[in-house]
Amino acid sequence: MNTLIPATPGWYLEETCEDGEVTLDPVIAWKVATDNYGDEVLLPFVDAGPGDPPFAHTAASFAVLNRHVVYRPNHDPGAAQ
């Protein structure tokens, strides 16, 4: 069974597109997974958009699609400034 851990506000999946545009998708939960070495890692669960269920990114997608997990608490709407 996959373990999900709720995410706190401020965590984002950052992706740099080929045109240099940077997107930030809020992380809504973390999925506990095992990497190629047998170590446990946390993968970000993000909202897939209207009408689609949330999904977890794979570890391989980080290298292939230039993704990073970042913490930006002041980026959240309504966050204390």
PyMOL Python script that loads the backbone (N, CA, C, O; Angstrom):
from pymol import cmd

cmd.read_pdbstr("""\
ATOM      1  N   MET A   1       0.842  -1.186   0.000  1.00  0.00           N
ATOM      2  CA  MET A   1       0.000   0.000   0.000  1.00  0.00           C
ATOM      3  C   MET A   1       0.886   1.248   0.000  1.00  0.00           C
ATOM      4  O   MET A   1       1.858   1.317   0.752  1.00  0.00           O
ATOM      5  N   ASN A   2       0.561   2.211  -0.821  1.00  0.00           N
ATOM      6  CA  ASN A   2       1.305   3.463  -0.876  1.00  0.00           C
ATOM      7  C   ASN A   2       0.927   4.352   0.294  1.00  0.00           C
ATOM      8  O   ASN A   2      -0.245   4.463   0.654  1.00  0.00           O
ATOM      9  N   THR A   3       1.930   4.980   0.882  1.00  0.00           N
ATOM     10  CA  THR A   3       1.706   5.885   1.987  1.00  0.00           C
ATOM     11  C   THR A   3       1.681   7.309   1.468  1.00  0.00           C
ATOM     12  O   THR A   3       2.588   7.720   0.744  1.00  0.00           O
ATOM     13  N   LEU A   4       0.644   8.077   1.832  1.00  0.00           N
ATOM     14  CA  LEU A   4       0.554   9.485   1.455  1.00  0.00           C
ATOM     15  C   LEU A   4       0.674  10.341   2.706  1.00  0.00           C
ATOM     16  O   LEU A   4       0.094  10.033   3.747  1.00  0.00           O
ATOM     17  N   ILE A   5       1.430  11.411   2.587  1.00  0.00           N
ATOM     18  CA  ILE A   5       1.623  12.349   3.688  1.00  0.00           C
ATOM     19  C   ILE A   5       1.117  13.706   3.215  1.00  0.00           C
ATOM     20  O   ILE A   5       1.601  14.209   2.201  1.00  0.00           O
ATOM     21  N   PRO A   6       0.163  14.315   3.911  1.00  0.00           N
ATOM     22  CA  PRO A   6      -0.323  15.636   3.491  1.00  0.00           C
ATOM     23  C   PRO A   6       0.817  16.655   3.472  1.00  0.00           C
ATOM     24  O   PRO A   6       1.686  16.641   4.343  1.00  0.00           O
ATOM     25  N   ALA A   7       0.805  17.520   2.488  1.00  0.00           N
ATOM     26  CA  ALA A   7       1.829  18.564   2.378  1.00  0.00           C
ATOM     27  C   ALA A   7       1.358  19.830   3.081  1.00  0.00           C
ATOM     28  O   ALA A   7       0.167  20.140   3.097  1.00  0.00           O
ATOM     29  N   THR A   8       2.296  20.548   3.652  1.00  0.00           N
ATOM     30  CA  THR A   8       1.985  21.846   4.233  1.00  0.00           C
ATOM     31  C   THR A   8       2.105  22.909   3.147  1.00  0.00           C
ATOM     32  O   THR A   8       2.801  22.689   2.156  1.00  0.00           O
ATOM     33  N   PRO A   9       1.455  24.043   3.304  1.00  0.00           N
ATOM     34  CA  PRO A   9       1.540  25.099   2.296  1.00  0.00           C
ATOM     35  C   PRO A   9       2.988  25.566   2.084  1.00  0.00           C
ATOM     36  O   PRO A   9       3.801  25.548   3.009  1.00  0.00           O
ATOM     37  N   GLY A  10       3.286  25.976   0.865  1.00  0.00           N
ATOM     38  CA  GLY A  10       4.583  26.528   0.547  1.00  0.00           C
ATOM     39  C   GLY A  10       5.473  25.631  -0.301  1.00  0.00           C
ATOM     40  O   GLY A  10       6.483  26.093  -0.832  1.00  0.00           O
ATOM     41  N   TRP A  11       5.115  24.352  -0.437  1.00  0.00           N
ATOM     42  CA  TRP A  11       5.905  23.421  -1.241  1.00  0.00           C
ATOM     43  C   TRP A  11       5.369  23.395  -2.668  1.00  0.00           C
ATOM     44  O   TRP A  11       4.163  23.294  -2.891  1.00  0.00           O
ATOM     45  N   TYR A  12       6.287  23.489  -3.630  1.00  0.00           N
ATOM     46  CA  TYR A  12       5.912  23.527  -5.045  1.00  0.00           C
ATOM     47  C   TYR A  12       6.813  22.620  -5.869  1.00  0.00           C
ATOM     48  O   TYR A  12       7.967  22.372  -5.521  1.00  0.00           O
ATOM     49  N   LEU A  13       6.253  22.135  -6.970  1.00  0.00           N
ATOM     50  CA  LEU A  13       7.031  21.447  -7.982  1.00  0.00           C
ATOM     51  C   LEU A  13       7.361  22.493  -9.036  1.00  0.00           C
ATOM     52  O   LEU A  13       6.470  23.011  -9.708  1.00  0.00           O
ATOM     53  N   GLU A  14       8.636  22.797  -9.175  1.00  0.00           N
ATOM     54  CA  GLU A  14       9.092  23.813 -10.122  1.00  0.00           C
ATOM     55  C   GLU A  14       9.609  23.119 -11.373  1.00  0.00           C
ATOM     56  O   GLU A  14      10.396  22.176 -11.293  1.00  0.00           O
ATOM     57  N   GLU A  15       9.158  23.593 -12.524  1.00  0.00           N
ATOM     58  CA  GLU A  15       9.611  23.037 -13.797  1.00  0.00           C
ATOM     59  C   GLU A  15      10.000  24.185 -14.711  1.00  0.00           C
ATOM     60  O   GLU A  15       9.259  25.157 -14.858  1.00  0.00           O
ATOM     61  N   THR A  16      11.175  24.063 -15.326  1.00  0.00           N
ATOM     62  CA  THR A  16      11.628  25.059 -16.290  1.00  0.00           C
ATOM     63  C   THR A  16      11.389  24.499 -17.681  1.00  0.00           C
ATOM     64  O   THR A  16      11.954  23.472 -18.057  1.00  0.00           O
ATOM     65  N   CYS A  17      10.545  25.184 -18.439  1.00  0.00           N
ATOM     66  CA  CYS A  17      10.203  24.758 -19.798  1.00  0.00           C
ATOM     67  C   CYS A  17      11.340  25.105 -20.755  1.00  0.00           C
ATOM     68  O   CYS A  17      12.240  25.869 -20.407  1.00  0.00           O
ATOM     69  N   GLU A  18      11.296  24.543 -21.958  1.00  0.00           N
ATOM     70  CA  GLU A  18      12.327  24.797 -22.961  1.00  0.00           C
ATOM     71  C   GLU A  18      12.433  26.267 -23.327  1.00  0.00           C
ATOM     72  O   GLU A  18      13.513  26.736 -23.686  1.00  0.00           O
ATOM     73  N   ASP A  19      11.321  27.008 -23.241  1.00  0.00           N
ATOM     74  CA  ASP A  19      11.352  28.435 -23.579  1.00  0.00           C
ATOM     75  C   ASP A  19      11.816  29.299 -22.401  1.00  0.00           C
ATOM     76  O   ASP A  19      11.822  30.527 -22.498  1.00  0.00           O
ATOM     77  N   GLY A  20      12.202  28.663 -21.295  1.00  0.00           N
ATOM     78  CA  GLY A  20      12.701  29.385 -20.130  1.00  0.00           C
ATOM     79  C   GLY A  20      11.630  29.741 -19.116  1.00  0.00           C
ATOM     80  O   GLY A  20      11.952  30.215 -18.026  1.00  0.00           O
ATOM     81  N   GLU A  21      10.356  29.523 -19.449  1.00  0.00           N
ATOM     82  CA  GLU A  21       9.271  29.809 -18.515  1.00  0.00           C
ATOM     83  C   GLU A  21       9.336  28.833 -17.341  1.00  0.00           C
ATOM     84  O   GLU A  21       9.559  27.637 -17.526  1.00  0.00           O
ATOM     85  N   VAL A  22       9.139  29.361 -16.134  1.00  0.00           N
ATOM     86  CA  VAL A  22       9.154  28.545 -14.927  1.00  0.00           C
ATOM     87  C   VAL A  22       7.727  28.419 -14.410  1.00  0.00           C
ATOM     88  O   VAL A  22       7.035  29.421 -14.235  1.00  0.00           O
ATOM     89  N   THR A  23       7.288  27.185 -14.166  1.00  0.00           N
ATOM     90  CA  THR A  23       5.960  26.950 -13.610  1.00  0.00           C
ATOM     91  C   THR A  23       6.107  26.401 -12.191  1.00  0.00           C
ATOM     92  O   THR A  23       7.071  25.704 -11.875  1.00  0.00           O
ATOM     93  N   LEU A  24       5.136  26.730 -11.353  1.00  0.00           N
ATOM     94  CA  LEU A  24       5.088  26.225  -9.986  1.00  0.00           C
ATOM     95  C   LEU A  24       3.740  25.556  -9.765  1.00  0.00           C
ATOM     96  O   LEU A  24       2.698  26.203  -9.873  1.00  0.00           O
ATOM     97  N   ASP A  25       3.754  24.257  -9.456  1.00  0.00           N
ATOM     98  CA  ASP A  25       2.535  23.524  -9.130  1.00  0.00           C
ATOM     99  C   ASP A  25       2.560  23.201  -7.644  1.00  0.00           C
ATOM    100  O   ASP A  25       3.518  22.595  -7.165  1.00  0.00           O
ATOM    101  N   PRO A  26       1.515  23.596  -6.896  1.00  0.00           N
ATOM    102  CA  PRO A  26       1.504  23.306  -5.453  1.00  0.00           C
ATOM    103  C   PRO A  26       1.522  21.802  -5.177  1.00  0.00           C
ATOM    104  O   PRO A  26       0.792  21.034  -5.805  1.00  0.00           O
ATOM    105  N   VAL A  27       2.359  21.399  -4.238  1.00  0.00           N
ATOM    106  CA  VAL A  27       2.387  20.004  -3.790  1.00  0.00           C
ATOM    107  C   VAL A  27       1.256  19.850  -2.775  1.00  0.00           C
ATOM    108  O   VAL A  27       1.191  20.591  -1.795  1.00  0.00           O
ATOM    109  N   ILE A  28       0.366  18.881  -3.013  1.00  0.00           N
ATOM    110  CA  ILE A  28      -0.759  18.679  -2.107  1.00  0.00           C
ATOM    111  C   ILE A  28      -0.521  17.520  -1.139  1.00  0.00           C
ATOM    112  O   ILE A  28      -1.167  17.431  -0.095  1.00  0.00           O
ATOM    113  N   ALA A  29       0.409  16.637  -1.494  1.00  0.00           N
ATOM    114  CA  ALA A  29       0.760  15.508  -0.631  1.00  0.00           C
ATOM    115  C   ALA A  29       2.083  14.935  -1.113  1.00  0.00           C
ATOM    116  O   ALA A  29       2.573  15.279  -2.189  1.00  0.00           O
ATOM    117  N   TRP A  30       2.650  14.058  -0.300  1.00  0.00           N
ATOM    118  CA  TRP A  30       3.885  13.359  -0.643  1.00  0.00           C
ATOM    119  C   TRP A  30       3.590  11.873  -0.691  1.00  0.00           C
ATOM    120  O   TRP A  30       2.854  11.353   0.148  1.00  0.00           O
ATOM    121  N   LYS A  31       4.154  11.196  -1.657  1.00  0.00           N
ATOM    122  CA  LYS A  31       4.001   9.746  -1.801  1.00  0.00           C
ATOM    123  C   LYS A  31       5.334   9.103  -1.438  1.00  0.00           C
ATOM    124  O   LYS A  31       6.373   9.467  -1.988  1.00  0.00           O
ATOM    125  N   VAL A  32       5.305   8.147  -0.514  1.00  0.00           N
ATOM    126  CA  VAL A  32       6.505   7.416  -0.151  1.00  0.00           C
ATOM    127  C   VAL A  32       6.734   6.345  -1.216  1.00  0.00           C
ATOM    128  O   VAL A  32       5.855   5.528  -1.488  1.00  0.00           O
ATOM    129  N   ALA A  33       7.923   6.360  -1.811  1.00  0.00           N
ATOM    130  CA  ALA A  33       8.270   5.396  -2.858  1.00  0.00           C
ATOM    131  C   ALA A  33       9.685   4.889  -2.604  1.00  0.00           C
ATOM    132  O   ALA A  33      10.372   5.367  -1.701  1.00  0.00           O
ATOM    133  N   THR A  34      10.111   3.929  -3.398  1.00  0.00           N
ATOM    134  CA  THR A  34      11.463   3.384  -3.298  1.00  0.00           C
ATOM    135  C   THR A  34      12.218   3.724  -4.572  1.00  0.00           C
ATOM    136  O   THR A  34      11.706   3.534  -5.675  1.00  0.00           O
ATOM    137  N   ASP A  35      13.443   4.229  -4.416  1.00  0.00           N
ATOM    138  CA  ASP A  35      14.231   4.578  -5.603  1.00  0.00           C
ATOM    139  C   ASP A  35      14.973   3.346  -6.126  1.00  0.00           C
ATOM    140  O   ASP A  35      14.786   2.239  -5.620  1.00  0.00           O
ATOM    141  N   ASN A  36      15.812   3.545  -7.137  1.00  0.00           N
ATOM    142  CA  ASN A  36      16.534   2.436  -7.765  1.00  0.00           C
ATOM    143  C   ASN A  36      17.522   1.749  -6.829  1.00  0.00           C
ATOM    144  O   ASN A  36      17.944   0.623  -7.093  1.00  0.00           O
ATOM    145  N   TYR A  37      17.894   2.418  -5.740  1.00  0.00           N
ATOM    146  CA  TYR A  37      18.849   1.852  -4.794  1.00  0.00           C
ATOM    147  C   TYR A  37      18.175   1.206  -3.585  1.00  0.00           C
ATOM    148  O   TYR A  37      18.851   0.711  -2.683  1.00  0.00           O
ATOM    149  N   GLY A  38      16.850   1.213  -3.570  1.00  0.00           N
ATOM    150  CA  GLY A  38      16.110   0.620  -2.463  1.00  0.00           C
ATOM    151  C   GLY A  38      15.843   1.571  -1.318  1.00  0.00           C
ATOM    152  O   GLY A  38      15.281   1.175  -0.296  1.00  0.00           O
ATOM    153  N   ASP A  39      16.245   2.835  -1.480  1.00  0.00           N
ATOM    154  CA  ASP A  39      16.004   3.833  -0.443  1.00  0.00           C
ATOM    155  C   ASP A  39      14.619   4.433  -0.597  1.00  0.00           C
ATOM    156  O   ASP A  39      14.113   4.575  -1.710  1.00  0.00           O
ATOM    157  N   GLU A  40      14.004   4.788   0.536  1.00  0.00           N
ATOM    158  CA  GLU A  40      12.704   5.457   0.484  1.00  0.00           C
ATOM    159  C   GLU A  40      12.906   6.924   0.135  1.00  0.00           C
ATOM    160  O   GLU A  40      13.804   7.585   0.657  1.00  0.00           O
ATOM    161  N   VAL A  41      12.055   7.421  -0.757  1.00  0.00           N
ATOM    162  CA  VAL A  41      12.074   8.824  -1.164  1.00  0.00           C
ATOM    163  C   VAL A  41      10.648   9.350  -1.133  1.00  0.00           C
ATOM    164  O   VAL A  41       9.688   8.580  -1.181  1.00  0.00           O
ATOM    165  N   LEU A  42      10.520  10.669  -1.052  1.00  0.00           N
ATOM    166  CA  LEU A  42       9.204  11.302  -1.119  1.00  0.00           C
ATOM    167  C   LEU A  42       9.026  11.904  -2.500  1.00  0.00           C
ATOM    168  O   LEU A  42       9.865  12.674  -2.966  1.00  0.00           O
ATOM    169  N   LEU A  43       7.935  11.551  -3.148  1.00  0.00           N
ATOM    170  CA  LEU A  43       7.607  12.115  -4.457  1.00  0.00           C
ATOM    171  C   LEU A  43       6.413  13.046  -4.299  1.00  0.00           C
ATOM    172  O   LEU A  43       5.484  12.734  -3.554  1.00  0.00           O
ATOM    173  N   PRO A  44       6.423  14.188  -4.991  1.00  0.00           N
ATOM    174  CA  PRO A  44       5.331  15.141  -4.842  1.00  0.00           C
ATOM    175  C   PRO A  44       4.067  14.702  -5.568  1.00  0.00           C
ATOM    176  O   PRO A  44       4.114  14.250  -6.712  1.00  0.00           O
ATOM    177  N   PHE A  45       2.944  14.842  -4.886  1.00  0.00           N
ATOM    178  CA  PHE A  45       1.613  14.611  -5.439  1.00  0.00           C
ATOM    179  C   PHE A  45       1.061  15.989  -5.778  1.00  0.00           C
ATOM    180  O   PHE A  45       1.010  16.859  -4.908  1.00  0.00           O
ATOM    181  N   VAL A  46       0.648  16.205  -7.021  1.00  0.00           N
ATOM    182  CA  VAL A  46       0.132  17.509  -7.439  1.00  0.00           C
ATOM    183  C   VAL A  46      -1.251  17.351  -8.065  1.00  0.00           C
ATOM    184  O   VAL A  46      -1.644  16.264  -8.487  1.00  0.00           O
ATOM    185  N   ASP A  47      -1.968  18.456  -8.111  1.00  0.00           N
ATOM    186  CA  ASP A  47      -3.291  18.490  -8.732  1.00  0.00           C
ATOM    187  C   ASP A  47      -3.110  18.444 -10.243  1.00  0.00           C
ATOM    188  O   ASP A  47      -2.309  19.199 -10.795  1.00  0.00           O
ATOM    189  N   ALA A  48      -3.841  17.572 -10.910  1.00  0.00           N
ATOM    190  CA  ALA A  48      -3.720  17.417 -12.362  1.00  0.00           C
ATOM    191  C   ALA A  48      -4.625  18.369 -13.133  1.00  0.00           C
ATOM    192  O   ALA A  48      -4.569  18.412 -14.362  1.00  0.00           O
ATOM    193  N   GLY A  49      -5.448  19.123 -12.437  1.00  0.00           N
ATOM    194  CA  GLY A  49      -6.348  20.050 -13.118  1.00  0.00           C
ATOM    195  C   GLY A  49      -7.787  19.598 -13.028  1.00  0.00           C
ATOM    196  O   GLY A  49      -8.075  18.507 -12.538  1.00  0.00           O
ATOM    197  N   PRO A  50      -8.695  20.442 -13.505  1.00  0.00           N
ATOM    198  CA  PRO A  50     -10.123  20.133 -13.415  1.00  0.00           C
ATOM    199  C   PRO A  50     -10.481  18.809 -14.101  1.00  0.00           C
ATOM    200  O   PRO A  50     -10.112  18.568 -15.250  1.00  0.00           O
ATOM    201  N   GLY A  51     -11.196  17.974 -13.380  1.00  0.00           N
ATOM    202  CA  GLY A  51     -11.687  16.719 -13.939  1.00  0.00           C
ATOM    203  C   GLY A  51     -10.697  15.576 -13.921  1.00  0.00           C
ATOM    204  O   GLY A  51     -11.049  14.459 -14.301  1.00  0.00           O
ATOM    205  N   ASP A  52      -9.464  15.817 -13.489  1.00  0.00           N
ATOM    206  CA  ASP A  52      -8.460  14.758 -13.436  1.00  0.00           C
ATOM    207  C   ASP A  52      -8.028  14.540 -11.985  1.00  0.00           C
ATOM    208  O   ASP A  52      -7.958  15.490 -11.205  1.00  0.00           O
ATOM    209  N   PRO A  53      -7.738  13.284 -11.625  1.00  0.00           N
ATOM    210  CA  PRO A  53      -7.307  13.025 -10.248  1.00  0.00           C
ATOM    211  C   PRO A  53      -5.877  13.499 -10.026  1.00  0.00           C
ATOM    212  O   PRO A  53      -5.097  13.563 -10.976  1.00  0.00           O
ATOM    213  N   PRO A  54      -5.518  13.833  -8.790  1.00  0.00           N
ATOM    214  CA  PRO A  54      -4.126  14.181  -8.496  1.00  0.00           C
ATOM    215  C   PRO A  54      -3.212  13.006  -8.821  1.00  0.00           C
ATOM    216  O   PRO A  54      -3.660  11.860  -8.854  1.00  0.00           O
ATOM    217  N   PHE A  55      -1.940  13.283  -9.060  1.00  0.00           N
ATOM    218  CA  PHE A  55      -1.005  12.209  -9.368  1.00  0.00           C
ATOM    219  C   PHE A  55       0.375  12.525  -8.794  1.00  0.00           C
ATOM    220  O   PHE A  55       0.707  13.680  -8.529  1.00  0.00           O
ATOM    221  N   ALA A  56       1.171  11.465  -8.609  1.00  0.00           N
ATOM    222  CA  ALA A  56       2.539  11.613  -8.117  1.00  0.00           C
ATOM    223  C   ALA A  56       3.487  11.565  -9.297  1.00  0.00           C
ATOM    224  O   ALA A  56       3.342  10.732 -10.191  1.00  0.00           O
ATOM    225  N   HIS A  57       4.453  12.460  -9.294  1.00  0.00           N
ATOM    226  CA  HIS A  57       5.488  12.429 -10.319  1.00  0.00           C
ATOM    227  C   HIS A  57       6.453  11.297 -10.005  1.00  0.00           C
ATOM    228  O   HIS A  57       6.598  10.900  -8.849  1.00  0.00           O
ATOM    229  N   THR A  58       7.104  10.785 -11.024  1.00  0.00           N
ATOM    230  CA  THR A  58       8.094   9.725 -10.826  1.00  0.00           C
ATOM    231  C   THR A  58       9.464  10.342 -10.590  1.00  0.00           C
ATOM    232  O   THR A  58       9.708  11.490 -10.965  1.00  0.00           O
ATOM    233  N   ALA A  59      10.346   9.589  -9.977  1.00  0.00           N
ATOM    234  CA  ALA A  59      11.705  10.076  -9.748  1.00  0.00           C
ATOM    235  C   ALA A  59      12.401  10.365 -11.076  1.00  0.00           C
ATOM    236  O   ALA A  59      13.162  11.328 -11.173  1.00  0.00           O
ATOM    237  N   ALA A  60      12.157   9.556 -12.088  1.00  0.00           N
ATOM    238  CA  ALA A  60      12.801   9.747 -13.390  1.00  0.00           C
ATOM    239  C   ALA A  60      12.379  11.056 -14.056  1.00  0.00           C
ATOM    240  O   ALA A  60      13.157  11.643 -14.808  1.00  0.00           O
ATOM    241  N   SER A  61      11.165  11.516 -13.790  1.00  0.00           N
ATOM    242  CA  SER A  61      10.685  12.733 -14.446  1.00  0.00           C
ATOM    243  C   SER A  61      11.441  13.980 -14.011  1.00  0.00           C
ATOM    244  O   SER A  61      11.428  14.988 -14.716  1.00  0.00           O
ATOM    245  N   PHE A  62      12.101  13.923 -12.852  1.00  0.00           N
ATOM    246  CA  PHE A  62      12.843  15.093 -12.377  1.00  0.00           C
ATOM    247  C   PHE A  62      14.036  15.394 -13.273  1.00  0.00           C
ATOM    248  O   PHE A  62      14.270  16.550 -13.625  1.00  0.00           O
ATOM    249  N   ALA A  63      14.780  14.382 -13.640  1.00  0.00           N
ATOM    250  CA  ALA A  63      15.950  14.587 -14.498  1.00  0.00           C
ATOM    251  C   ALA A  63      15.539  14.874 -15.938  1.00  0.00           C
ATOM    252  O   ALA A  63      16.117  15.741 -16.594  1.00  0.00           O
ATOM    253  N   VAL A  64      14.554  14.153 -16.421  1.00  0.00           N
ATOM    254  CA  VAL A  64      14.153  14.285 -17.815  1.00  0.00           C
ATOM    255  C   VAL A  64      13.477  15.624 -18.087  1.00  0.00           C
ATOM    256  O   VAL A  64      13.701  16.219 -19.141  1.00  0.00           O
ATOM    257  N   LEU A  65      12.659  16.107 -17.162  1.00  0.00           N
ATOM    258  CA  LEU A  65      11.864  17.311 -17.403  1.00  0.00           C
ATOM    259  C   LEU A  65      12.329  18.522 -16.597  1.00  0.00           C
ATOM    260  O   LEU A  65      11.593  19.502 -16.477  1.00  0.00           O
ATOM    261  N   ASN A  66      13.544  18.466 -16.041  1.00  0.00           N
ATOM    262  CA  ASN A  66      14.121  19.599 -15.314  1.00  0.00           C
ATOM    263  C   ASN A  66      13.190  20.107 -14.213  1.00  0.00           C
ATOM    264  O   ASN A  66      12.843  21.287 -14.171  1.00  0.00           O
ATOM    265  N   ARG A  67      12.794  19.198 -13.326  1.00  0.00           N
ATOM    266  CA  ARG A  67      11.902  19.531 -12.211  1.00  0.00           C
ATOM    267  C   ARG A  67      12.678  19.566 -10.908  1.00  0.00           C
ATOM    268  O   ARG A  67      13.682  18.872 -10.745  1.00  0.00           O
ATOM    269  N   HIS A  68      12.191  20.394  -9.974  1.00  0.00           N
ATOM    270  CA  HIS A  68      12.763  20.506  -8.635  1.00  0.00           C
ATOM    271  C   HIS A  68      11.626  20.762  -7.662  1.00  0.00           C
ATOM    272  O   HIS A  68      10.612  21.355  -8.029  1.00  0.00           O
ATOM    273  N   VAL A  69      11.788  20.320  -6.435  1.00  0.00           N
ATOM    274  CA  VAL A  69      10.852  20.682  -5.380  1.00  0.00           C
ATOM    275  C   VAL A  69      11.445  21.880  -4.669  1.00  0.00           C
ATOM    276  O   VAL A  69      12.611  21.867  -4.274  1.00  0.00           O
ATOM    277  N   VAL A  70      10.631  22.924  -4.507  1.00  0.00           N
ATOM    278  CA  VAL A  70      11.091  24.148  -3.860  1.00  0.00           C
ATOM    279  C   VAL A  70      10.119  24.531  -2.747  1.00  0.00           C
ATOM    280  O   VAL A  70       8.939  24.181  -2.779  1.00  0.00           O
ATOM    281  N   TYR A  71      10.644  25.258  -1.766  1.00  0.00           N
ATOM    282  CA  TYR A  71       9.817  25.755  -0.678  1.00  0.00           C
ATOM    283  C   TYR A  71       9.743  27.267  -0.806  1.00  0.00           C
ATOM    284  O   TYR A  71      10.756  27.957  -0.687  1.00  0.00           O
ATOM    285  N   ARG A  72       8.543  27.780  -1.049  1.00  0.00           N
ATOM    286  CA  ARG A  72       8.328  29.218  -1.215  1.00  0.00           C
ATOM    287  C   ARG A  72       7.080  29.621  -0.428  1.00  0.00           C
ATOM    288  O   ARG A  72       6.012  29.805  -1.013  1.00  0.00           O
ATOM    289  N   PRO A  73       7.207  29.758   0.883  1.00  0.00           N
ATOM    290  CA  PRO A  73       6.035  30.040   1.711  1.00  0.00           C
ATOM    291  C   PRO A  73       5.371  31.364   1.393  1.00  0.00           C
ATOM    292  O   PRO A  73       4.164  31.491   1.596  1.00  0.00           O
ATOM    293  N   ASN A  74       6.098  32.354   0.906  1.00  0.00           N
ATOM    294  CA  ASN A  74       5.515  33.645   0.598  1.00  0.00           C
ATOM    295  C   ASN A  74       4.823  33.687  -0.758  1.00  0.00           C
ATOM    296  O   ASN A  74       4.205  34.694  -1.105  1.00  0.00           O
ATOM    297  N   HIS A  75       4.917  32.619  -1.520  1.00  0.00           N
ATOM    298  CA  HIS A  75       4.252  32.551  -2.824  1.00  0.00           C
ATOM    299  C   HIS A  75       2.771  32.179  -2.680  1.00  0.00           C
ATOM    300  O   HIS A  75       1.969  32.476  -3.565  1.00  0.00           O
ATOM    301  N   ASP A  76       2.416  31.540  -1.582  1.00  0.00           N
ATOM    302  CA  ASP A  76       1.021  31.108  -1.378  1.00  0.00           C
ATOM    303  C   ASP A  76       0.090  32.300  -1.262  1.00  0.00           C
ATOM    304  O   ASP A  76       0.383  33.253  -0.540  1.00  0.00           O
ATOM    305  N   PRO A  77      -1.041  32.252  -1.976  1.00  0.00           N
ATOM    306  CA  PRO A  77      -2.033  33.314  -1.796  1.00  0.00           C
ATOM    307  C   PRO A  77      -2.502  33.347  -0.349  1.00  0.00           C
ATOM    308  O   PRO A  77      -2.808  32.307   0.235  1.00  0.00           O
ATOM    309  N   GLY A  78      -2.555  34.531   0.222  1.00  0.00           N
ATOM    310  CA  GLY A  78      -3.025  34.671   1.586  1.00  0.00           C
ATOM    311  C   GLY A  78      -1.956  34.415   2.640  1.00  0.00           C
ATOM    312  O   GLY A  78      -2.245  34.474   3.835  1.00  0.00           O
ATOM    313  N   ALA A  79      -0.723  34.132   2.216  1.00  0.00           N
ATOM    314  CA  ALA A  79       0.344  33.879   3.198  1.00  0.00           C
ATOM    315  C   ALA A  79       0.711  35.197   3.892  1.00  0.00           C
ATOM    316  O   ALA A  79       0.647  36.272   3.296  1.00  0.00           O
ATOM    317  N   ALA A  80       1.088  35.085   5.140  1.00  0.00           N
ATOM    318  CA  ALA A  80       1.495  36.278   5.888  1.00  0.00           C
ATOM    319  C   ALA A  80       2.759  36.860   5.273  1.00  0.00           C
ATOM    320  O   ALA A  80       3.715  36.135   4.997  1.00  0.00           O
ATOM    321  N   GLN A  81       2.758  38.140   5.066  1.00  0.00           N
ATOM    322  CA  GLN A  81       3.908  38.802   4.437  1.00  0.00           C
ATOM    323  C   GLN A  81       4.724  39.509   5.478  1.00  0.00           C
ATOM    324  O   GLN A  81       5.737  40.129   5.153  1.00  0.00           O
TER     325      GLN A  81
END
""", "prot")
cmd.dss("prot")
cmd.show_as("cartoon", "prot")
cmd.util.cbc("prot")
cmd.orient("prot")
